[in-house]
Amino acid sequence: MGKPTGFQEFNRELPGKIAPEARVKNYNEFVGLYTADKLNEQSARCMNCGIPFCHSGCPLGNIIPEFNDAVYRKNWVEAYEILSSTNNFPEFTGRICPAPCESACVLGINKPPVAIEEIEKHIIEIAYEKNLVKPMAPIIKTGKTVAVVGSGPAGLAAAAQLSKAGHAVTVYERDDKPGGLLRYGIPDFKLEKWVIDRRIQVMEADGVEFICNTEVGKDIAADELTRRYDAVVLAGGSTIPRNLPIPGRELKGTYFAMDFLKQQNKRVSSTEIKAEDILATDKDVVVIGGGDTGSDCVGTSNRQGARSILQFEFMPQPPKERTAAMPWPSYPMVLKTTSSHEEGVQRHFGINTKQFLGDDQGNLRALKVTDVTWETDFLGRPTKFAEVEGSEREIPCQRVFLAMGFVNPQYDGMLEALGVELDERKNVKAKEGVYRTNVSKVFACGDMRRGQSLVVWAISEGREAARKVDEFLTGHTLLESKEAVN
Ligand code: FAD
């Protein structure tokens, strides 16, 4: 424990951010770094409590009090070793994780929690600066080969771990560059893409091969993979968006969030866009859906120069702070506000969208909506809704972005050709902790198995699936297990 009295002496402080009106002028990241003294103080706030709930709060089992202690002592080699023993990509989670570890921080019971996410980002950035991030594949190889389909955080984590175990790993990606949603979903203002390129270089130096512009099940037959490789890991994500099939859905001006976000990410990286431009510039925008995808649409619309932005949610507004009925640190039960909300948007809760209304040319001109009220249970959770009589009205808008989540992975193509069984939610069926599908030597992880989730879960699943593949190939595994931490 760095400083026993640190949690009493220092308040939680986050690094400075560029002001909203300045940062919306470009797509760059806008969160700064701590000074050396501030980083030291923030790490000193960790109490090294007897039972560190943060370990199990983190889906990766990050060993947080120990790396906080190493940061306090400015022992960067030790801090990096501890952090990288459980997390392959702290540069991603340190930027975009909702930090469930912080919700689990014991200090959070009566003070703001330790700034774990920021400390994590600083450890990895210092490690890169000091050239500590090095290839780690062993010289002696196992002679086994593995194909990983999909290069999002789950596929990348599985590939990194399998390479570390000495297997020859090839990653297939249908997009032109690796990264999955990290590259083409999450905007640059949350995660600049050089951060992904830097990691891919480390993995390539480690011997991982990336084959992009190749859709398995279309450009290469799925069974060619099962013939050619000793094991196959499916990490294709959950890519089918939830639709809003109400009258007027065909009008020009309504788009799935990912079509909008992907284009802008490509524009920032100067990649060719092979479809009509979807832009919010000078438009009245409505974003339907309140999660990360919705808030990324808000941030992107602001940067493109939208005239106005509204964000609608069907569910009621959650409480802004912990309530008497739910006194524990309780994300996501409280209202989630992201940096995009600071940049300008009006949020409306309890709104039901009934119809898209168009003009004579088939362009969207408005939404027909009503208010809904909700009954809640004893914990304040919404259970039953009813439309408010007389609340029907038209909301003028020329762009609507549908950000209501993703229902399941794409079945046509690869999954169908392999004959992979699905679970009741239409995700790939492979038990948590086992990760094997019904098809011989085929494993699955990340959103494709779990359903739409978080980057930290995708990394966790990729790592755990890699252990199971390693056991399958060699009869045992020395890859780290998060169970060993907790
Ligand atoms: P993905 O990242 O979806 O990657 C799957 C990859 O597989 C894709 O590159 C796809 O092209 C490829 N693929 C699919 N099928 C094939 C095939 N047949 N052949 C070859 N390649 C294929 N989470 C957070 O923690 N924090 C955030 O701030 C956050 N923001 C988000 C913002 C948006 C807009 C979205 C959509 C999601 C966000 N998420 C966030 C969720 C997070 O991005 C996902 O949970 C995570 O990326 C899932 O990782 P994955 O590797 O399972 O899949």
Boltz pocket constraint, residues with backbone or C-beta under 6 A from the ligand:
constraints:
  - pocket:
      binder: B
      contacts: [[A, 96], [A, 97], [A, 98], [A, 149], [A, 150], [A, 151], [A, 152], [A, 153], [A, 154], [A, 155], [A, 156], [A, 172], [A, 173], [A, 174], [A, 175], [A, 177], [A, 179], [A, 180], [A, 181], [A, 182], [A, 185], [A, 186], [A, 190], [A, 214], [A, 215], [A, 216], [A, 217], [A, 235], [A, 236], [A, 237], [A, 238], [A, 258], [A, 261], [A, 292], [A, 293], [A, 296], [A, 413], [A, 414], [A, 445], [A, 446], [A, 447], [A, 448], [A, 451], [A, 452], [A, 453], [A, 454], [A, 455], [A, 456], [A, 458]]
      max_distance: 6.0
